Amino acid sequence: MTSDPVSTGMAPDDRPDDRKDRFATLTFEREVATPLSVLWHAWTAPAARRVWAAPTPSITVEFLEADSRMGGREVSLCKVEGQPDIRCEVGWLELQPAQRSVNYEMVSSGHVTQSAALVSADFSGTDERSRLVVTVQLSSMAKNMEAGYRQGFGAGLDNLSGVAERTMVLERVIQAPRSLVWGAWMNPETLPQWWGPDGFSCRTTRIDLRAGGEWVFDMIAPDGTVFPNHHRYGEVRPEERIGYTLLWGENGPKHADAWAMFEDQDGATKVTLGMVFTTASEFQEAKGFGAEKLGQQTLGKLERFVTSR
């Protein structure tokens, strides 16, 4: 006995043989010339994910939610001119820093689910190079989406590699409660008192540390050299994370996308300061003049500020 799709109520794309093609396991591998900890932050930090998420320049990704914690989720819209928005929801199921992450991914359009996937990422490496292996277990709902996933994930991971190789991450454990560290950072009166490397001072033009706010200021070196700065704040999650953009002077060219994270650590506070430089040459230039050392001096000034009060 045979049956046709019309008599069974199934559309041609719903025939059993076609359904088998909707399940796939995809594997992607990347070798990245960056320390393992930096690659991890480039993979998980919302500010970095915003930079590399769009697979091609023709696609704009708008983030509606971004919470890269166990149980947190990320919701974004992929926008292509003249086409319906594609909604992507990511939920973080497992996060082992610099080792492994697992998340689900749901893709929908017009409130109709197009696909579901389980994404596992395994990290390994050294202080110089890192390896990322991503496994995607895909279930397509509306049609066979394997080719689209291969193309999209492949391009996204290529972007990630480039972003990671121009990302700088600084970490410091400060012996003070998170509320005090956050308060010193996000207070317009205290931030200019400690910001900058040893010997530098800040001269503020205007400051508003809320989401959508900005800080326009000059950093003044010990020899009197003036460095104009402009920070624009896009995200402020109290006592957890801030995301901001660094500009070369007021409304100048973008220098970097940056974030700061604040985590409890046995009564102390782990501060992570990350920056994705706009170009590889700017990253190399920053490394050349000792930006990592100068950044650690800035975090050291923050530590002395909060522990002396």
C-alpha positions, 0 to 999 in steps of 0.5 A: 500500500502506498500513500501520497502526502495529500491523503495523509495530510502531510506536505511534501517536505513532511514525508518520513524520508525528508524528516531524516534529513532534518537531524544533523550533528555538525562539528567545527574546529578552530585554532586561535593565536590567543591565550585560552582565557581570552578565547573563553571571554571572547566566546562568552562575554556579551560585549564580545559576542555582539562584535562577532555574532553577525556571520556576514556584513549584510546581517545586523544582530540586535541583542534584546537580552544577554546574560552569560551565566548558568541558567541565563539566556541571550535573545537576539534578532538577526536582521536582513534588509527586506526580509523578516527578522530571525529570532535566536534564543540561547540558554546557558546550560553548562559553563566551566570557565576555559574548559566547556560550555553547553547551550541550547539554541532556538531559532524562529521567524514570525513566532514559528520555530524553525530549528532547535540545537544543542551546542557544546564547546570544548576549549583547550590550549596554552598561554599562546594558542587555543583550540575550540571544538564546537559540536552542534546537534541540530533538529530542523523543524520546517526544512533541512537547515544543515547547510545554513547552519554549516555556513552560519556557524562557520562564518561566526567562528571565523569572526570569533577567531579574529575577535579573540586575536584582538581582545585583551583581558585583565583580571584582578582579585580585590580584597573588598566586597563586591558592593564596595568595588561596584560603588567605587566604579559606578559613582561619578564622584569616585571613578575619576579619582582612581581611573588610569595608570599610576601617575595619571589623572582625569579631567571630566567634561561630563559624566553619566554612568547609567545605561545610555550615558557617557563619560567625556574626559581627558586623561593627563599623563605625568608629563602633562600630555593630554589624552582625550577619551569618551566612554559610551555606556550601553549596558549596566547590570548593577554589581554584575557587569557593564558594557561600554564603547571607547572612543578616541576623544569626544564623538571620535572614532571607536577604539574598542568595545569593552566590558567589566565584570564583577564576581564574588570570590570568598568575600573578595571581588574578582574584576575582569576588564575586557577590550575588543580593539577595533582593528588588529593593528590597534591591538598590537599598538596597545600591546606595544606600549604596555597597555596590559601593564598600564591596565593592571596599574589602573585596577591596582589603583582601584584596589588601593582606593576601596581598601583604604576607605 
